[in-house]
Amino acid sequence: MAALAAFKYDTKYKPVYESLLERAKPKMVAITAVMRKLIIYLNVKSKTLCA
């Protein structure tokens, strides 16, 4: 659900989603790519906060 909100409202993830759709990728693949980017971002953020 976070990925759905991210590509709808966040300016960082919306271009990623749209570019994948323009390249004729299925919607689920584009959503999964946004999910992966969110997970990577959150992992980096948590490591910098804990360090």
Secondary structure as UniProt FT lines:
FT   HELIX           2..9
FT   TURN            11..13
FT   HELIX           14..22
FT   TURN            23..24
FT   HELIX           27..50
//
